[in-house]
Amino acid sequence: MHRRLPAEWEEQDAVLLAWPHAATDWADTLDLVEPVFSRIAVAISRFERVLIVAPQVMPVRARLEQEGADPQRLLFAELPTNDTWARDFGPITVLEDDAPVLLDFGFNAWGLKFAANQDNLVSRGLAAAGLFRAPVRVPGLVFEGGSIDSDGAGTLLTTTACLLSPNRNPHLDRAGLERALADLLGTQRVLWLEHGALAGDDTDAHIDTLARFCPDDTIAYVRCDDPADEHFAPLAAMEAELQGFRTTAGRPYRLVALPWPRPVFDRDGHRLPATYANFLVINKAVLVPTYRDPQDAAALETLAALFPGRQVIGIDSLPLILQHGSLHCLTMQLPRGTLV
C-alpha cells in the first residue's frame, strides 16, 4: 500500500474553521476578530466548502449568509471548543492508495500550555456527526498540523524545537519520530530546521510560521532584513540551513524570501508573531495574512508568483496575532474525498 501526505495545494473538499466565542481567549476582542473569521469563511466559500465548528451555529450561519458567503458551501457542526486553532487540533489527512484517511492525533495545546480537552474531541465529534466520508483513525501520538509541511511527494519540513519538545512525545527521540512519521504519513525523509522561531509564538516554532513548501521544489521562508531585530541572527541561521537542503534529485531548493513586516506589539509591549509564511492554499486561490504594513503588497506579489493560476487574496490578520497565531493556524484543509 502506498501512503502519502498530500501537499496543501492539492484538491480539497473543504476547510475547517472553529468559530471564536465568549468562552475562548477571544472574549475581550470578539468585535475585532469575528469580522476576520467572516472574511476568511466568505473568501473560502467562493472556491470550496467551509466546515465550521461552533457551540452555537445559528448566529454564525446568519452572519456569514448576510456577509455574502455561499450558503450552499457552508457546513456546520455544533460542538464545544476551548479555542480556535483548527490547524493543530483538526484531523490530518493521508492518502492510502489515493483513498483519504483522517488521522485524529492527540492535541495537548502545544505542550500543556493551555486547556485543550474540548478541542481534542473535535475530530471525534465531526465523525460522530456523520460529516466524514473517509475513515478516522487515532494514532496515539501528540501532533499538530502546523508543526509540519509536506511537498506531497514524501518529504516533510519541520523544526526540532517543536517536534522534539519534551511535553509532546517524550518517549520518542528524533529517530523514533521519523519512524512514526514514515509509518503514519508515508514520509520518506524529514528536513529538520534547528534554527528559527518568532517572538510571541506559543507553538515552539511551528514550521508554518517560518518556511513552507510551494510547487516546483520551492520553499518560501521568512527572512529578517533588520540587523537590529532580535530575529536577524536566528533567521539567518535558518536561511543557511535551507540553503543546505537538497531535493530528492540532489538539487538545491529554489528559495524565495518573504518580506519582513514591521514589529507589532500588544498593549503590554509583548511582540506578536506577524508572518507572511502563514498563508493558506485552497482550490484556485491563496489566502495571505496581511498586517496593515507597507510590506503587505510585496507579500501578495511574491506569493502570486509562486502559485500561478491561483487568485491571491489578502486577509487583514492584525487582530489574529493578538492571540499569537495567524491565518493558516486557524484553518485545516480537508482534501478531496474526506467529506460526505
N, C-alpha and C positions, 0 to 999 in steps of 0.2 A: 504494500500500500504506500502511495506517495502522499506525504503530508507536508504542507507549507503554510506559512503565514502570509496572506496576501498584502501587497502594498496598498497604501491608503488610496492611491489614485485608480485602483480597480473598481469595477462597477459595484454600486451599493443599492440596497433596498431602502435604507433609511439612516437617519442619525438620531441617536438617543440623547435627550436632554432631561435634566432633573430641575424642576422649577424652584426658584427661591421662595421662601415663605418666612413667616414670623418666628418660627422655631429654629431657623438656621442662623448662621453668623451674619447674614444679610439683614437681620431685623431692623437695624438702625438706618439702613441705606436702601430699603426696598424701592423707594421712589426714584433712586438713581439707577438701580441695577435691573429692575424689571423691564424698562424700555430696551436695554441692551439685549436681554434674553428674547424679547419680542422681535427685535431686528434680526437676530440670528435665526429664529424659527421661521420668520417670514421669508428671509433670503433662502434658506434651505428648501422651503416648500415650493419655490419656483422650479426646483430641479428634481426633487425626490421627496419621499415621506419624512415626517418628523415624528418620532415616538417620544411623548412627553410624560414623565413621571411627576405626579404632584399629589399631595394629601387631599386636595380638593380640585377636581379638574374643570368643573363648570365655569368658574371665573376665568380660568386660563383660556379655555376654548372661546369664550365670548370675547375676551381681549384680543386674541390672535385673529379671529374672524373679522373683528372690527378694524384691525390694523392691516388687513389685506392678505393674510395667509390663505393659501388654497385649502378650503375645508376638506376637500377630497384627499388631501395629503397629510392630514393631521390624525395621529393616533394617540390615545391617552390610556394611562394606567393609573388608577388611584391607589397610591402606595405611600406610606410614611418614609421620610428621609431625614437624615441628620444634616446633610449638606447637598451641594450641587455638582460635585466634581466627577461627572459620569465617566470621564476618561479612565478613572482609576478604580471605580467600583463596577462599571459596566462589563459585560461579557467580552472576551477576546475571541474572535472567530478564526479558526483554522480551516483549511480545506483538506479533506481526505479523499483522494482521487476525485478532486474538484467538487465534492459534496461538503457543504459547510457544517461545522460542529462548533457549538458555543461553549467556551471554557469559562466556568464560574470560579475564578480564583478567589482566595481569601483577601479581604481588604481590612487592614488594621490602621488606617488613617496615617500612612507614611511613617510607620514605626512607632505606633502607640502614642501619637501626639494629641489626638482628639477622639471624641466619641464617634463610633462608626457602626454600631450594632444594627441600625436600620438600613444604612447604605449597603452593608454587607449582604442584605437579604433581597436587594432589588432584582437581581437577575433571576433568583428563585421565584420571586413574585411575578415577574413578567412571564416566566414559563408557566406558572400556575394559572395565569390569566388566559392562556392559550394563544399568546401572540407570536410565539416562535414556531416556525415550521421545522427548523433544524433541531437536533437533539442537544441537550445541555449536559455537560459533564463537570464534575467537581474535582479538580486535580489535587487539592490538598496542599497547595503552596500559597504563600502570601506574595502577591504580584500585582503590579499596577500598569495599566496600559500606557501611561505617559512615560514609563521608565525604559521603553524600547521603541525602536523604529525599524521597520522592515523594508527591504528593497523588493520583496515579493519573490525573490529567487534564492532564498536560503541564507542570506546574510542579515544579521541583526546589529544595530548600533545601540550602545548603552554606556552607562558610566559605572565605574567601580564604587563610587561614593553611595549610589543608591542601591544597586543590586547586592552589594556585599555588606550593607548595613546590618549590624548585629540584631536589630529589632525586627527584621523581616523573616529570614530563614536561617537562623544561626547554626542549624545542623548541616548546612551546605557551604562548602568553600567554592572558590571560583570554578574549579574543575567539575565539582558536583553540580553547580548551577548550569554549566554548559551542557552536561549530560542530560539534565532535566529539560532544558530548553530544546535540545535535539529530539528528545523523546516526545515532548508535548507539542512543540511548534514546528517540528521538522527542520530546525535550524542546522545548517551545515557549518557555520562558523559565526563567531561573535567578535565584533570590533569593540574593544573596551577603551573608553576615554578615562584617563587617570586625572585629567585636569579640567577645570571649568565648572563654574557654578555662579548663580546670580544671587546677589544680596536680596533678602526678603523672600526667598523661595523656601517653602516648608517641606519640599519633597526630597531633599538630599540630592539635588542635581538631576532632576528628570531630563532625559535627553530631548524631550520636545520643547524645552526652553533654550536649547543650545545648538543642536545640529539635526538636520533632517535629510533623509534620502529624498531625491527627486528623480524623475526619469532619466535614462541615458547615463547611468553611472555618475550622477551628480549629487553632491552634498551641499546644501545651503546651511550656513552656520553664522553665528553671531561673532562679530569682531569689534573690539573696542579700539577706537582711534584716538583716545584721550590719555596720554601718559600719566596724567594726574589722577585718573579714575582708579578706584580700588580694583576694578576688573581687568585692568590693562595687562598685567603680568600673567594671571592665570588663564586668560583667554588667548594670549599669545602662545602660551604653552600648549593649550588645546589645539590651536591652529597648527602648530608644529606636528602634533600627533596626527591630525587629519592629513597633513601633507605626507606623512609616512605610511598611511594606509594604502593598500592596493586592492584592485578589483580581483575577482576570481580568475580573470585573464592575466593578472600580473601587472596591470597598468595603474598609474595614479588615478585617483578620482578627479573629476572636474569639480573644483571647489569654487563656490560662489559666496562671497561675504555679503551678509545682510547689513543694512545700515544700523547705526548705533543711536538710539534715541537719547535725548537729554535725561539726566537723572530725575526721577519722580519720587517724592517723599510723602508719607502720610502726615496727619496733623501732629503726631508725636515726634516727627523727624526721622522715622524709620524709612529706609529706602525700599521701594517697591519694584518687583521684577518685571519691568517693561521689556518685552522681547518680541521681535517680528518673527522669530522661529516658531511661534505658537499658532501657525496658520492651520486651517482645516481644508483638506481637499475633498470635494464632493463631486457628484456627477456633473460634468461640464462646467464646473466653477471652482474657485478657490476663495475662501473667506479669510481675510487677513486682518489681524488686530491692528488698530491704529490708536495713537495716544495724544492726538492734538499737538503733534510735534512736526517741526519742519522736515523731518526725515520720512514722514508717512508716505508722501508721494513717491519717493525713491524706493521705498519698500514695495509698494504696489507695482511699480515698474519692473523691479528686479524679479518678483515672483511671476509676473505676467510673462516674462521672457523664459522662465523655467517651465511653465505649464502652457505652452501654446495651444490655442483652440479652446481654452477654458476662460470663462469670464472671471475676472478678478474683482472682488467686492470688498471694500474696506468696511470694517465694523468698529465703531468707536468703543474701545475696550478700556478706556481710562478708569471707569468705575469698577471693572472686574479686578484690576490689580490691587484694589483696596483690601481684598481678601487673599492676595498673594498668588493668584493664578491668572490665566487669560483664556482666550477663546478656545484653543484646542483642548485645554484642560477640562472644559465644561462639556465636551462632546465626545461621543463614541460612535464611530461608523459601524453600521451593520451591513456586511457585504451581501451581495445578491444571493438569494435563496434562503436567507435566515428567517424571514418573516412570512406569515401566512398571507 
